[in-house]
Amino acid sequence: MTLYRNIFKNAFKNSWRYKYLWFFGLFTALLGNGGELDLIVKGFNGYNFEDGLFPVLKQYASTGVFNISNILQTTSNDPVSMLIATCIFLIIIAISAFLIWLIMTSQAALVNNSANIIGNKKHNFKQGLSAGIKKFLPVLGLNFLLKIAIYIIFVLLSIPIIMSLSYDNGFSSSLLFIILFILFIPLSIMLSFVTKYSVGFVVIKNKKFIESIKDGFKLFKDNWLVSIEMAIALYIINILVAVSLFIVFLILAIPFIFLFVLIIELKLIFIFWITFFIAILFYFILLITTGSMLAVFQTFSWTNLFVELTSKGAVSKITRIFNKSEK
């Protein structure tokens, strides 16, 4: 466990020391702090191709906003309202595009500066942002390919289930679903690992887009057991952080509850709402700060592992245990 212990110790120390990284962590966290094993949880809840890939567009489509006849009718009946609705829609698209840019830039910046910290090189916010902007397109492409590939796999594996349901609604369909689900999870997790390593090759090693995917796949293939052990360890840390945060929330809620009761008894309604707002703001800041730091911790850990694998290599814990037992 020395490999992972050193990586996590280093990640925690530097995540706390260089707090400017939390800005990048705040937006990187929007990619998901759950890690690869979140795919298993999502898989049990069931995937929906449209919901997962374009959730916002589907919500708009359900209102009939993209229906040509509706658009023409609304334009002719109330052109002013249609113009306002179009402007609002374009503003939402612009904000969404900016947010995507910020997320991908932050991920690249975080990987770049984590590698510089590990290599004892110069690093600061401006340098990280510059590197993130430079690597925005390839990082966006890699993340987009991951999403597309996962949902293509999901759709392809769903076809046999849909066909079987048309012939049989019984035990065979359920069995087929379980088998295909078992196939879907490892394929999706594998693609997630390949994406992480490909981002490392793009940002740290300055590899070309296609070359980074090939190298990312090779690095995962050569170190798949180490990658899985790392993901499991990080997932356990995620659970521990979530439980700890919940306990902290409960402890901090006690004085607020007593304060609320006192304010209500004194009928100080204005003070009540001010206190309520402060409490919500405090919890929100605590949640955001924890999520940001956790994203920095995880990205730093994966970057550290990437540096180890591409420089010295690493042996999985299971392999070391078996080697010791054989001796």
C-alpha positions in Angstrom: 0.0 0.0 0.0 3.1 2.2 0.1 2.5 3.5 -3.5 -1.0 4.7 -2.8 -0.2 5.9 0.7 2.6 8.1 -0.6 0.4 9.4 -3.5 -2.6 10.2 -1.2 -0.3 11.8 1.4 1.3 14.0 -1.2 -2.0 14.8 -2.8 -3.6 15.9 0.5 -0.5 18.0 1.6 -0.4 19.9 -1.7 -4.1 20.2 -2.0 -4.2 22.0 1.3 -0.9 24.0 0.7 -1.8 25.4 -2.7 -5.3 26.7 -2.2 -5.4 28.5 -5.6 -5.9 25.1 -7.1 -9.3 25.0 -5.4 -10.6 27.4 -8.1 -9.8 24.8 -10.8 -11.1 22.1 -8.5 -14.4 23.9 -8.2 -15.1 23.5 -11.9 -13.3 20.1 -12.4 -15.7 18.8 -9.7 -18.5 19.3 -12.1 -17.1 16.4 -14.2 -17.9 14.2 -11.2 -16.0 13.5 -8.0 -17.4 10.0 -7.7 -14.8 8.4 -9.9 -15.1 5.4 -12.2 -17.1 3.4 -9.7 -19.9 5.9 -10.0 -20.6 4.2 -13.3 -21.7 1.1 -11.4 -24.2 3.1 -9.3 -25.5 4.8 -12.4 -25.8 1.5 -14.1 -28.0 0.1 -11.3 -30.2 3.2 -11.6 -30.5 2.7 -15.3 -29.1 4.7 -18.2 -31.1 6.9 -20.5 -29.3 7.9 -23.7 -31.1 11.2 -24.2 -31.1 12.2 -20.5 -27.4 11.4 -20.0 -26.0 12.9 -23.2 -28.2 16.0 -23.8 -30.4 16.5 -20.7 -31.0 20.2 -21.2 -31.9 19.8 -24.9 -34.3 17.1 -24.0 -36.1 19.3 -21.5 -36.5 22.0 -24.1 -37.6 19.5 -26.7 -40.3 18.2 -24.4 -41.9 21.6 -24.3 -42.2 21.6 -28.1 -39.8 24.6 -28.5 -38.0 22.9 -31.4 -41.2 22.1 -33.3 -41.1 24.1 -36.5 -44.9 24.6 -36.7 -44.9 25.9 -33.1 -42.1 28.3 -33.8 -43.7 29.7 -36.9 -47.1 30.0 -35.2 -45.6 31.8 -32.1 -43.5 34.1 -34.4 -46.6 35.2 -36.3 -48.9 35.5 -33.3 -46.4 37.1 -30.8 -43.1 38.2 -32.5 -42.0 40.2 -29.4 -42.3 37.2 -27.0 -40.6 34.9 -29.6 -37.7 37.4 -29.8 -37.4 37.5 -26.0 -37.5 33.7 -25.8 -34.9 33.4 -28.5 -32.6 35.8 -26.7 -33.0 33.9 -23.4 -32.3 30.6 -25.2 -29.1 32.1 -26.8 -28.0 33.5 -23.5 -28.4 30.0 -21.9 -26.5 28.4 -24.7 -23.7 31.0 -24.3 -23.5 30.5 -20.5 -23.5 26.7 -21.1 -20.6 27.0 -23.6 -18.6 29.2 -21.3 -19.2 26.7 -18.4 -18.0 23.8 -20.6 -14.9 25.9 -21.5 -14.2 26.7 -17.8 -14.6 23.0 -16.8 -12.3 21.6 -19.5 -9.7 24.5 -19.0 -9.8 23.9 -15.2 -9.2 20.1 -15.6 -6.2 20.7 -17.9 -4.9 23.5 -15.6 -5.2 21.2 -12.6 -3.4 18.3 -14.3 -0.7 20.6 -15.6 0.0 22.3 -12.2 -0.2 19.0 -10.3 2.5 17.6 -12.6 4.6 20.8 -12.1 4.3 20.5 -8.3 5.3 16.8 -8.4 8.3 17.7 -10.6 9.2 20.7 -8.4 8.7 23.1 -11.3 7.4 26.6 -11.3 3.6 26.9 -11.0 1.0 29.5 -10.3 -2.6 30.3 -11.2 -1.8 32.3 -14.3 0.5 29.6 -15.7 -2.1 26.9 -15.0 -4.8 28.9 -16.7 -2.6 29.5 -19.7 -1.8 25.8 -20.0 -5.5 25.0 -19.6 -6.6 27.3 -22.3 -3.9 25.9 -24.6 -5.1 22.3 -24.0 -8.8 23.1 -24.0 -9.8 21.5 -27.4 -8.0 18.2 -27.0 -9.3 17.8 -23.4 -12.8 18.6 -24.5 -12.5 16.1 -27.3 -11.3 13.4 -25.0 -14.1 14.0 -22.5 -16.7 14.2 -25.3 -15.4 10.9 -26.9 -15.7 9.3 -23.5 -19.4 10.3 -23.2 -20.2 9.3 -26.7 -18.4 5.9 -26.5 -20.1 5.0 -23.2 -23.6 5.7 -24.6 -22.8 4.0 -27.9 -21.8 0.9 -25.9 -25.0 1.3 -23.8 -27.2 1.5 -26.9 -25.5 -1.4 -28.7 -25.9 -3.6 -25.6 -29.5 -2.5 -25.2 -30.5 -3.7 -28.6 -30.5 -7.5 -27.7 -32.5 -6.7 -24.6 -35.1 -4.8 -26.6 -35.3 -7.6 -29.2 -35.7 -10.2 -26.5 -38.5 -8.3 -24.9 -40.5 -8.4 -28.1 -40.4 -12.2 -28.0 -40.1 -13.1 -24.3 -40.9 -11.1 -21.1 -39.7 -13.7 -18.7 -36.6 -15.1 -17.2 -34.4 -15.1 -20.3 -34.8 -11.3 -20.8 -33.7 -10.6 -17.2 -30.8 -13.0 -17.5 -29.7 -11.3 -20.7 -30.0 -7.9 -19.0 -27.7 -9.0 -16.2 -25.1 -10.4 -18.6 -25.0 -7.3 -20.8 -25.0 -5.0 -17.8 -21.9 -6.9 -16.5 -20.3 -6.3 -19.9 -21.2 -2.6 -19.9 -19.7 -1.7 -16.6 -16.0 -2.9 -17.2 -16.1 -1.4 -20.8 -17.2 2.0 -19.4 -14.7 1.9 -16.6 -11.9 1.0 -19.0 -12.8 4.0 -21.2 -12.8 6.3 -18.2 -9.3 5.1 -17.3 -8.0 5.5 -20.8 -9.5 9.1 -20.9 -7.7 10.0 -17.7 -4.3 8.7 -19.0 -4.9 10.3 -22.4 -5.5 13.7 -20.7 -2.2 13.2 -18.9 -0.4 12.5 -22.2 -2.0 15.5 -23.9 -1.3 18.0 -21.0 1.9 16.7 -19.4 3.6 14.9 -22.3 2.3 17.3 -25.1 1.2 14.3 -27.2 -1.1 14.7 -30.2 -4.8 13.9 -29.8 -4.8 10.4 -31.5 -1.4 9.5 -30.2 -2.5 10.3 -26.6 -5.5 7.9 -27.0 -3.2 5.1 -28.2 -0.7 5.8 -25.4 -3.5 6.1 -22.8 -4.9 2.7 -23.9 -1.5 1.1 -23.7 -0.8 2.6 -20.3 -4.1 1.2 -19.0 -3.5 -2.2 -20.6 -0.1 -2.5 -18.9 -1.3 -1.2 -15.5 -5.0 -2.1 -15.4 -4.8 -3.7 -11.9 -3.0 -0.7 -10.4 -5.7 1.6 -12.0 -8.6 -0.4 -10.5 -6.9 -0.5 -7.0 -6.4 3.3 -7.2 -10.1 3.9 -8.3 -11.4 1.7 -5.4 -9.2 3.5 -2.9 -10.4 6.9 -4.1 -14.0 5.7 -4.0 -13.6 4.7 -0.4 -12.1 8.1 0.4 -15.1 9.7 -1.3 -17.5 7.8 0.9 -15.5 8.7 4.0 -15.5 12.4 3.1 -19.3 12.3 2.4 -20.0 10.6 5.7 -17.7 13.0 7.6 -19.3 16.0 5.9 -22.8 14.7 6.9 -21.7 14.4 10.5 -20.2 17.9 10.5 -23.5 19.2 9.1 -25.4 17.5 11.9 -23.1 18.9 14.6 -23.2 22.4 13.2 -26.9 22.2 12.9 -27.4 21.9 16.6 -26.6 25.6 17.5 -28.5 26.9 14.5 -31.6 24.9 15.6 -31.5 26.3 19.2 -31.0 29.8 17.7 -34.0 29.3 15.4 -36.2 28.2 18.2 -35.2 31.2 20.3 -35.8 33.6 17.5 -39.3 32.1 16.8 -40.2 32.3 20.5 -39.2 36.0 20.5 -41.1 36.5 17.2 -38.2 38.1 15.5 -39.2 37.2 11.9 -36.7 39.4 10.2 -33.8 38.1 12.3 -35.0 34.6 11.6 -34.7 35.0 7.8 -31.3 36.7 8.1 -30.1 33.8 10.3 -31.6 31.2 8.0 -29.9 32.8 5.0 -26.5 32.9 6.8 -26.9 29.2 7.8 -27.7 28.2 4.2 -24.8 30.3 2.9 -22.5 28.8 5.4 -23.4 25.2 4.5 -23.2 26.0 0.8 -19.7 27.4 1.2 -18.6 24.4 3.2 -20.0 22.0 0.6 -18.4 23.9 -2.3 -15.1 24.1 -0.6 -15.0 20.4 0.3 -16.0 19.5 -3.2 -13.3 21.7 -4.7 -10.6 20.3 -2.5 -11.7 16.8 -3.1 -11.5 17.4 -6.9 -8.0 18.8 -6.4 -7.0 15.8 -4.3 -8.3 13.3 -6.8 -6.8 14.9 -9.8 -3.5 15.3 -8.0 -3.6 11.6 -7.1 -4.3 10.5 -10.6 -1.6 12.8 -12.0 0.9 11.5 -9.5 0.0 7.9 -10.4 0.4 8.9 -14.1 3.8 10.3 -13.5 4.8 7.2 -11.5 3.6 4.8 -14.2 5.2 6.7 -17.1 8.5 7.2 -15.3 9.3 4.3 -13.0 6.3 2.0 -13.3 4.3 0.5 -10.5 3.3 -2.9 -9.1 -0.2 -3.5 -7.8 -0.9 -4.3 -4.2 -2.4 -7.7 -5.1 0.6 -8.6 -7.1 2.9 -7.7 -4.2 0.9 -9.8 -1.8 1.0 -12.8 -4.1 4.7 -12.4 -4.6 5.3 -12.3 -0.9 3.1 -15.4 -0.3 5.0 -17.3 -3.0 8.3 -16.6 -1.2 
